[in-house]
Amino acid sequence: MAQSITFELDREYVELNQLLKLSGVCDSGGSGKMLVASGAVRVDGEVELRKTCKIRAGQRVELDDVRIDVVAI
């Protein structure tokens, strides 16, 4: 069963590698960058290779069996 995380965004956007770190999916922004570069991360269903892609409220990020829904606070 997939793990679902709701990430509350308190600004306009968060960079993808930072989102992975802040939501606890990986230990550091550096390991987040490696995950993105490997092609393992999808944003709104599409593979995303840009490590600093701007993620905004309303978007969904998926990695393996983890789903992160980004919501505005």
N, C-alpha and C positions, 0 to 999 in steps of 0.2 A: 504494500500500500504506500502511496506517495505521501511524503511529508509536505504539509502546507504551512507556509510562513506568511504572515501579513506584516509588511514593513511600512511603518508610518513615516512619510516623507515630510520634513519640516522646512523645506526650501523648494526652489523651482525644480531642481533635478539633482540626481546623484550619479556619479560615474559608475559604470557597470562593475569594474573591479572593486571599487569601494563598497558597493551594495553587497557583493558576495562576502566581503569581510565583515561589514556591519551587521549583516543578518546571521552571521555565525556559520555560514556554509564553508568558509575557509579561514585559515589562521591569519593571513596577511593579504595586503593588496597585491604583493608580488605573486603569491600563489593564486590569487584571483586572476591576475594577468595571464598566468600560464594556463589556467583552465579555459579562459576565453580563447587564447591563441590555439589551443588544441581542437577547437571546434565543438566542444562539449556543451556550450551554453547557447540556449535559444531565447530570443526576446520576441514575444507575441507570436511564437510558433516558427520563427525563422532563425537559422543559425546566425549568430552575431560574432564577428571576428575583431571588431573594434574594442579594444580594452577599455577605452575611456568614453564609450558610447553613453550619451546622456539618457538616463532612465527617468521618466516622469510619472507622476501619479496616473493610475489607470492602466499601466503596463504590467505585463506578466513575464517573469524570468524563470526559465526552467533549466535544471541541471540534473541529469540522471533521474532519480526519483524524488527530487525536491522541486517544489513550486513556490515562487515568491510573488505574491500579489502586492504591488506598490499602491498605497492609498495616501491621500492628502490628509493632514490633521488640521 
